[in-house]
Amino acid sequence: MDVRNQARIQQAQQTAAAARAAGGVVEVVDPNDKIVISESFGTISELFFLTLRAQQVLSPSKVAREMHKISEKLHESYRSLETFEQGSQEREEAEMQVAALLERRLGYDVVLSDTVMLEDMLALARLTARWLLHVAEAPSSILPLPTPNALFKSIPEFCVEGVVDTLTLVAETAPQVLETLPVPMLHDFLNFVMAFSSSGEHVKNPYLRGKLLKVASFMIPRDRSQGFEFGGGNLASLFQEHAITLQHLVPTLIQFYIDVEVTGANSQFYEKFTYRHHMSTLLLYVCQYPAYRASLEQFIETSKDTFIRFVNMMLNDSHFCIDESLMKLAAIKKAQQDLAAPGYAARPEEERAEVESTLNEGGGQARWGMQQLREILEMMQMFTAHVPAPFRGPELVERVAQMLNYLLDKIAGPKCIELKVLNPEKFSFKPKELLSLTSDIFLTLSTYPEFAPAVINDGRSFKPEVLQKVVKLQRAHASHDDAWLDKLERFTKTLEGLKADEMEIEDALGEVPDEFEDPLMGTIMKDPVRLPSGNILDRATIARILLSDETDPYSRDRLTTDMLEEMPELKARIAEWLLSRSITK
């Protein structure tokens, strides 16, 4: 078995095969690391590595993907039968295709119903996980891991992937096996997941770390509708009892959400959403427990800047999902109207193919975007309820207000009629649910003084008439009790009053000196700072820019917040000028 061309755990991609040197010395990832390898191994060791290599070739994850594809094709083939006349040649060919697919699917079902085989695969996965922790010299507390040693760096990546693939296969095809695993085995698997998903130093491939955390999401207990026969079984209390997860899972999820933003892969933009879906699922599940919320609060206290970057990326994702999914819904509505129009069947084949493509492919994209958006809103609902402080800060408060205004305008504004598609559930479009989630976040933040000014300062999407309609819709839906609805209505009126006052203030100010205005936002600066390039911006403006791109917007040189120069004299002059007009901001 030659593994010299295999990617190593310490590499994102294998760029050069390991060169075997004389005397059994092998150079690994770091040319300064050298390990001595025996000329021969014992039978058990050889069989262990041969089994891992064979598992890589067979790939349990490929088995699961193939089974899923066959199921989808089988479903499509069953539906296509209805379009052919009984006794026609097309019908016979379609029936033969259904029979062939059904035979393949049943073959997979038979193999994967062999619980003895699955238990053997899980036993090997457990052995491999414990062995990898041993090679990594993990302490009894598992984390933090020591600096990777030479032997660990030389281990092929497929050793980690074998554990991940086995757990993925069992979770996706036989979840009832997963929920009945002994608690010590489940703890071993979580030890393995937490150790290597939380350490970018040990596992440099971000996608492999993402797969590890995906495995953790499979361990969330579910009900019978998702294949769990015992309500989660031994998984039911796993996350509450596993000490390492209680301490490290929340920080690991937040950090990985950031790390997967840029991976270097061509497909990184869309792939990041797949992994973030599993991160969101885990965060929403564990943060229902006080111990995890305490871990979240501690993380924000010690790593506030990291959490702010995390929320900023959530907001970026939400804007993309809003635009992508709602644009698709508008196109779907038009396609549905075309399909129902008289004479549709007589249209050219190309036109009909385009309509059907919009309904099928566009429908899938809309469904995906709606699901992602709902997860983001659910996370924001949870975060703003339990850890609201970062959302009130100058870095985020205006961005949060803009996103909420924008979404409310889209689903309740004058153009919302464009989204009224047939069978909206098919596309995971649930406007009542979106409206309720968005309003709840809106009202939670309304109790903080920084939020209302941020809402009315949004010149693009803040529209009092839209908020008035939201209140009416919420009353009609009876989505909340009267006290909640009354509070939302009062806040809406408060915003209307503040906007009227803001317009009076702008009239009273007259012409604002150029040196007092933020050159990017066109607003009066509250805390002016000088950039290394010599340009002056409001601190809140440059802080928001740096959340997504740590470069000077003028010179494109690297820039961090500690490089900003305060300008107390200019700040004082702005305050004096406002005071001279009897205005305090």
C-alpha positions in Angstrom: 0.0 0.0 0.0 1.6 3.3 -1.2 0.1 6.4 0.5 2.8 8.8 -0.6 0.4 10.7 -2.9 -2.4 10.9 -0.3 -3.3 14.2 1.3 -2.2 14.6 4.9 -4.1 15.9 7.8 -1.8 18.8 7.9 -2.5 19.8 4.3 -5.6 21.3 2.7 -4.5 19.7 -0.5 -1.6 17.3 -1.2 0.9 19.3 -3.3 3.8 17.0 -3.3 4.2 13.3 -2.6 6.3 12.3 0.4 9.7 11.2 -0.6 11.1 8.1 0.9 14.7 8.5 2.0 17.3 5.9 2.6 17.3 4.0 5.9 13.5 4.1 6.4 13.5 7.9 7.0 10.5 9.7 5.5 10.1 13.5 5.1 6.6 14.6 5.8 4.8 17.9 5.5 7.4 19.9 7.3 10.9 19.0 5.9 12.3 19.5 9.4 10.1 16.8 10.8 11.6 13.3 10.4 10.2 10.1 11.7 11.7 6.6 11.6 9.5 3.9 10.1 10.1 0.2 10.7 10.8 -2.0 7.7 7.8 -4.2 8.6 4.8 -4.0 10.8 2.9 -6.6 12.7 -0.1 -8.3 11.0 -2.7 -6.4 13.1 -1.2 -3.0 12.2 -1.0 -3.9 8.5 -4.6 -5.1 8.5 -5.7 -1.9 10.3 -4.2 0.4 7.7 -5.3 -1.8 4.8 -8.8 -1.7 6.1 -8.7 2.1 6.4 -7.4 2.3 2.8 -10.0 -0.1 1.5 -12.7 2.0 3.3 -11.4 5.1 1.5 -11.7 3.3 -1.9 -15.2 2.0 -1.1 -16.2 5.3 0.6 -19.3 4.9 2.8 -20.3 8.5 2.0 -20.4 7.7 -1.7 -22.7 4.8 -0.9 -25.0 7.2 1.0 -25.0 9.7 -1.9 -25.6 7.0 -4.5 -28.5 5.7 -2.5 -30.0 9.2 -2.3 -29.6 9.7 -6.0 -31.3 6.4 -6.8 -34.2 7.4 -4.5 -34.6 10.7 -6.3 -34.5 9.1 -9.7 -37.0 6.5 -8.6 -39.4 9.2 -7.3 -39.1 11.1 -10.6 -39.6 7.9 -12.6 -42.8 7.1 -10.7 -44.1 10.6 -11.5 -43.2 10.3 -15.2 -45.3 7.1 -15.5 -48.5 9.2 -15.1 -47.6 11.1 -18.3 -47.6 8.0 -20.6 -50.6 6.1 -21.9 -51.2 2.6 -20.8 -49.7 0.1 -23.3 -47.6 2.6 -25.1 -43.9 2.0 -25.8 -42.9 5.0 -23.7 -44.9 3.6 -20.8 -43.2 0.2 -21.1 -39.7 1.8 -21.2 -40.5 3.9 -18.1 -41.8 0.8 -16.2 -38.5 -1.0 -17.0 -36.5 2.0 -15.7 -38.6 2.0 -12.5 -38.0 -1.7 -12.1 -34.3 -1.3 -12.5 -34.0 1.6 -10.1 -36.2 -0.2 -7.6 -34.0 -3.3 -7.8 -30.9 -1.2 -7.1 -32.6 0.6 -4.2 -33.7 -2.6 -2.6 -30.2 -4.0 -2.9 -28.9 -1.1 -0.9 -31.7 -1.5 1.7 -30.8 -5.2 2.1 -27.1 -4.5 2.6 -27.6 -1.5 5.0 -30.2 -3.5 7.1 -27.3 -5.7 8.2 -26.8 -4.3 11.7 -23.9 -6.6 12.4 -22.0 -5.0 9.5 -22.9 -1.5 10.6 -21.8 -2.3 14.2 -18.5 -3.6 12.9 -18.0 -0.4 10.8 -18.7 1.7 13.9 -16.3 -0.4 16.0 -13.6 0.3 13.5 -14.5 4.0 13.4 -14.3 4.2 17.2 -10.9 2.4 17.2 -9.6 4.9 14.6 -10.9 7.9 16.5 -9.2 6.8 19.7 -6.0 6.0 17.8 -5.9 9.4 16.2 -6.4 11.1 19.6 -3.6 8.9 21.0 -1.2 9.9 18.1 -2.2 13.6 18.6 -1.2 13.1 22.3 -4.5 14.4 23.5 -4.6 15.0 27.2 -7.3 13.5 29.4 -9.3 16.6 29.0 -9.0 16.2 25.2 -8.6 19.9 24.6 -6.5 21.9 24.1 -4.4 19.6 21.9 -0.6 20.0 22.0 1.3 21.2 18.9 1.0 18.6 16.2 3.9 16.2 16.3 5.7 14.7 13.3 3.9 11.4 13.3 0.4 13.1 13.4 1.4 15.3 10.5 2.3 12.3 8.4 -1.1 10.5 8.8 -3.2 10.5 5.6 -6.3 12.5 5.7 -8.5 9.5 4.8 -7.9 8.1 8.3 -10.1 11.0 9.6 -12.5 10.8 6.7 -13.1 7.1 7.4 -14.6 7.9 10.8 -16.6 10.7 9.4 -17.9 8.7 6.4 -19.0 5.8 8.6 -20.9 8.0 11.0 -22.5 9.9 8.1 -23.6 6.6 6.4 -25.2 5.3 9.6 -26.8 8.6 10.5 -28.3 9.0 7.0 -29.4 5.4 6.3 -29.9 3.8 9.7 -30.3 6.5 12.4 -31.9 3.9 14.8 -28.5 2.3 15.0 -26.9 5.6 16.0 -29.4 6.3 18.8 -28.8 2.9 20.4 -25.0 3.1 20.5 -23.6 2.7 24.0 -23.0 6.1 25.8 -19.2 5.5 26.1 -18.9 5.0 22.3 -20.9 8.2 21.7 -18.6 10.1 24.0 -15.6 8.7 22.2 -17.0 10.0 18.9 -17.8 13.4 20.3 -14.3 13.6 21.8 -12.9 12.9 18.3 -15.2 15.5 16.7 -14.5 18.2 19.2 -10.7 17.7 19.3 -10.2 18.0 15.5 -13.0 20.3 14.5 -11.8 23.0 17.0 -8.2 22.9 15.9 -7.3 24.4 12.5 -3.7 23.7 13.5 -4.3 19.9 13.4 -6.8 19.7 10.6 -6.1 22.4 8.0 -8.7 21.4 5.5 -11.7 23.5 6.4 -14.1 21.1 4.6 -12.9 18.2 6.7 -13.5 20.3 9.8 -16.9 21.1 8.5 -17.7 17.4 7.9 -16.7 16.7 11.5 -19.2 19.3 12.8 -21.8 17.9 10.4 -21.3 14.6 12.2 -22.0 16.3 15.5 -25.3 17.7 14.0 -26.3 14.1 13.3 -26.2 13.4 17.0 -29.1 15.7 17.7 -32.0 13.5 18.9 -35.0 13.5 16.5 -38.4 11.9 16.3 -39.8 9.0 14.3 -40.5 11.2 11.3 -36.8 11.4 10.8 -36.0 7.7 11.3 -35.4 7.7 15.1 -37.3 4.9 16.7 -36.6 5.7 20.3 -36.9 9.5 20.4 -33.1 9.8 20.2 -32.3 7.0 22.7 -28.9 7.5 24.1 -28.5 10.7 22.1 -31.3 12.4 24.1 -28.9 13.7 26.9 -25.6 13.4 25.1 -25.0 17.1 24.6 -26.0 18.0 28.1 -23.6 15.4 29.6 -20.5 15.7 27.5 -18.2 18.1 29.4 -15.9 18.9 26.4 -18.8 19.9 24.2 -20.4 22.0 26.9 -17.2 24.0 27.1 -16.0 24.1 23.5 -18.8 23.5 21.0 -20.3 27.1 20.9 -16.9 28.8 20.3 -15.9 26.1 17.8 -19.2 26.6 15.8 -18.8 30.4 15.7 -15.2 30.3 14.7 -15.8 27.8 12.0 -18.8 29.8 10.6 -16.1 32.6 10.0 -13.3 30.3 8.8 -15.5 28.7 6.1 -16.1 32.1 4.5 -12.8 31.8 2.5 -11.4 28.4 1.7 -9.7 29.0 -1.6 -12.0 26.6 -3.5 -13.8 27.8 -6.6 -17.1 26.6 -5.2 -16.5 28.2 -1.7 -19.4 30.7 -2.0 -22.1 28.1 -2.2 -20.4 25.3 -0.2 -20.1 27.5 2.8 -24.0 27.6 3.1 -24.1 23.8 3.3 -21.7 23.8 6.3 -23.3 26.8 7.9 -26.7 25.0 7.8 -25.3 22.3 10.1 -23.7 25.0 12.3 -27.0 26.7 12.6 -28.8 23.5 13.5 -26.3 22.8 16.2 -26.4 26.3 17.7 -30.1 26.4 17.8 -30.3 23.0 19.4 -27.7 23.4 22.1 -28.5 27.0 23.0 -31.9 26.0 24.4 -29.9 24.7 27.4 -28.7 27.2 30.0 -25.2 25.7 30.1 -24.6 26.5 26.5 -26.1 29.9 26.8 -23.6 30.5 29.6 -20.8 29.3 27.3 -22.1 31.8 24.6 -22.1 34.7 27.1 -18.5 33.8 28.2 -17.3 33.6 24.6 -18.8 37.1 23.8 -17.2 38.5 26.9 -13.7 37.2 25.9 -14.0 37.3 22.1 -16.5 40.1 21.3 -14.8 41.1 18.0 -15.1 37.5 16.8 -18.7 37.3 17.6 -19.4 40.6 15.9 -17.7 39.2 12.7 -19.8 36.1 13.0 -23.1 38.2 13.2 -21.9 40.4 10.3 -21.5 37.3 8.1 -24.9 36.1 9.1 -26.3 39.5 8.0 -24.4 39.1 4.7 -25.9 35.7 4.2 -29.4 36.9 5.0 -29.2 39.7 2.4 -28.1 37.2 -0.2 -30.8 34.7 0.7 -33.5 37.4 0.6 -32.5 38.7 -2.8 -31.9 35.2 -4.3 -35.0 33.4 -3.0 -37.5 36.2 -3.4 -36.3 36.9 -6.9 -36.8 33.3 -7.8 -40.3 33.4 -6.2 -41.3 36.3 -8.5 -40.0 34.4 -11.5 -41.9 31.3 -10.3 -45.2 33.2 -10.1 -44.8 34.4 -13.7 -44.0 30.8 -14.8 -47.1 29.5 -13.0 -49.2 32.2 -14.8 -47.6 31.2 -18.1 -48.4 27.5 -17.4 -52.0 28.2 -16.7 -52.5 30.6 -19.7 -54.7 29.4 -22.5 -52.7 28.1 -25.4 -49.7 27.2 -23.4 -49.4 23.8 -25.0 -49.2 25.4 -28.4 -46.2 27.5 -27.5 -42.7 26.7 -28.9 -40.9 23.8 -27.1 -38.1 26.1 -26.1 -40.5 28.5 -24.3 -42.2 25.6 -22.5 -38.8 24.2 -21.5 -37.8 27.5 -20.0 -41.0 27.7 -18.0 -40.5 24.2 -16.6 -36.9 24.9 -15.8 -38.0 28.0 -13.8 -40.5 25.9 -11.9 -38.1 23.0 -11.2 -34.6 24.6 -10.8 -35.8 28.0 -9.6 -38.1 26.3 -7.2 -35.3 24.4 -5.7 -33.2 27.5 -5.3 -36.1 29.4 -3.8 -36.7 26.6 -1.3 -33.0 26.5 -0.4 -32.8 30.3 0.1 -36.0 30.3 2.3 -34.6 27.5 4.5 -31.3 29.3 5.0 -33.0 32.6 5.7 -35.3 31.1 8.3 -32.4 29.5 10.1 -30.6 32.9 10.2 -33.6 34.6 11.6 -34.1 31.9 14.2 -30.5 32.4 15.3 -30.9 36.1 15.5 -34.1 35.7 17.4 -32.2 33.5 19.9 -29.2 35.7 20.1 -31.0 39.0 20.5 -33.1 37.5 23.3 -30.2 36.1 25.3 -27.1 38.2 24.3 -28.4 41.5 22.9 -25.4 43.7 23.7 -23.4 43.2 20.5 -26.5 43.9 18.4 -26.7 47.4 20.1 -23.1 48.3 19.3 -22.1 50.8 16.6 -20.7 48.0 14.4 -23.9 46.1 14.0 -27.0 48.1 15.1 -27.5 49.9 11.7 -26.8 46.8 9.7 -29.3 44.8 11.7 -31.9 47.5 11.4 -31.4 47.7 7.6 -31.8 44.0 7.2 -35.0 43.9 9.2 -36.4 46.9 7.3 -35.4 45.4 4.0 -37.1 42.0 4.7 -40.3 43.6 6.1 -40.5 45.8 3.0 -40.1 42.8 0.7 -42.7 40.6 2.4 -45.2 43.2 3.5 -44.5 46.2 1.2 -46.2 47.3 -2.0 -44.5 44.7 -4.1 -45.3 41.7 -1.9 -48.0 40.7 -4.4 -45.3 39.6 -6.7 -44.4 36.8 -4.3 -47.9 35.3 -4.1 -47.1 31.9 -5.7 -49.3 28.8 -5.8 -48.4 26.2 -3.2 -45.9 28.4 -1.4 -45.1 25.5 1.1 -43.5 23.6 -1.9 -40.9 26.4 -1.9 -40.6 26.6 1.9 -42.1 30.1 1.6 -44.0 30.8 4.8 -44.6 34.6 4.9 -46.5 34.5 8.1 -43.6 32.7 9.8 -41.1 35.1 8.3 -43.2 38.1 9.4 -43.5 36.7 12.9 -39.8 36.0 13.3 -38.7 39.4 11.9 -41.2 41.3 14.0 -40.1 39.4 17.1 -36.5 40.4 16.6 -37.6 44.0 15.8 -39.6 44.2 19.0 -36.9 42.6 21.2 -34.4 45.3 20.1 -36.9 48.1 20.4 -36.3 48.2 24.2 -32.8 49.5 23.6 -32.2 53.2 22.8 -29.7 52.6 20.0 -32.1 50.7 17.8 -34.9 53.2 17.0 -32.4 55.8 15.5 -30.8 53.1 13.5 -34.2 52.1 12.0 -35.2 55.5 10.9 -31.8 56.3 9.5 -32.3 53.6 6.9 -33.2 55.8 4.0 -33.7 52.9 1.6 -36.1 50.5 3.3 -37.6 52.2 6.4 -41.2 53.0 5.5 -43.7 53.8 8.3 -46.6 52.6 6.1 -45.0 49.1 5.8 -44.7 48.9 9.6 -48.3 49.9 10.0 -49.3 47.1 7.6 -47.1 44.7 9.6 -49.0 45.5 12.8 -52.4 44.9 11.0 -51.2 41.6 9.5 -49.9 40.4 12.9 -53.3 41.2 14.5 -55.1 39.4 11.7 -52.8 36.4 12.0 -53.2 36.4 15.8 -49.5 35.3 15.9 -48.9 36.9 19.3 -50.9 38.0 22.3 -52.5 41.5 22.6 -49.8 42.9 24.9 -47.1 42.0 22.3 -49.1 43.5 19.5 -49.8 46.7 21.4 -46.1 47.1 22.1 -45.3 46.7 18.4 -47.9 49.3 17.5 -46.5 51.7 20.1 -43.0 51.3 18.8 -44.2 51.9 15.3 -45.7 55.2 16.3 -42.5 56.1 18.2 -40.6 55.5 15.0 -42.9 57.7 13.0 -42.5 60.5 15.6 -38.7 60.2 15.6 -38.6 60.3 11.8 -40.7 63.5 11.8 -38.3 65.0 14.4 -35.3 63.9 12.3 -36.7 65.8 9.3 -37.2 68.9 11.4 -33.6 68.7 12.6 -32.3 68.3 9.1 -34.2 71.5 8.1 -32.8 73.3 11.2 -29.2 72.3 10.4 -29.1 73.9 7.0 -25.9 73.3 5.1 -23.5 71.1 6.9 -19.7 71.8 6.6 -18.0 69.2 4.5 -15.4 68.4 7.1 -18.2 67.4 9.5 -19.8 64.8 7.2 -18.8 61.3 6.7 -17.6 61.2 3.0 -19.0 57.7 2.5 -22.3 57.9 4.3 -23.1 61.6 3.9 -24.1 61.9 7.6 -22.7 64.0 10.4 -19.8 62.2 12.1 -20.2 61.3 15.8 -16.7 59.9 16.4 -14.4 61.0 13.6 -11.1 58.9 13.1 -8.2 59.3 10.7 -7.2 56.3 8.6 -3.5 55.6 7.9 -4.2 56.8 4.3 -5.0 60.3 5.8 -8.8 60.1 5.1 -11.3 60.8 7.8 -14.4 58.7 8.5 -16.9 58.1 11.3 -15.7 55.3 13.5 -19.0 53.4 13.1 -18.6 53.5 9.3 -15.1 52.2 9.1 -15.8 49.6 11.8 -18.6 48.1 9.7 -16.3 48.1 6.6 -13.6 46.3 8.5 -15.9 43.5 9.6 -16.0 42.2 6.0 -12.7 43.5 4.7 -9.7 44.5 6.8 -8.3 47.0 4.2 -8.3 50.8 3.9 -11.2 51.6 1.4 -9.0 54.3 -0.1 -5.5 52.8 -0.3 -6.4 49.0 0.0 -3.6 48.6 2.5 -4.2 46.4 5.5 -6.2 48.1 8.2 -7.4 47.2 11.7 -9.3 49.1 14.3 -6.2 49.7 16.5 -4.6 51.6 13.6 -7.3 54.3 13.6 -6.4 57.7 15.0 -8.9 59.5 17.2 -9.7 63.1 16.4 -10.9 64.8 19.6 -10.6 68.3 18.3 -12.8 67.7 15.2 -15.2 65.8 17.4 -15.4 68.8 19.8 -16.0 71.2 16.8 -18.9 69.1 15.5 -20.4 69.0 19.0 -20.1 72.8 19.3 -21.6 73.4 15.9 -24.6 71.2 16.7 -25.0 72.9 20.1 -25.0 76.3 18.3 -28.1 75.2 16.5 -29.7 73.9 19.8 -29.2 70.3 18.6 -27.6 67.4 20.4 -26.9 64.2 18.6 
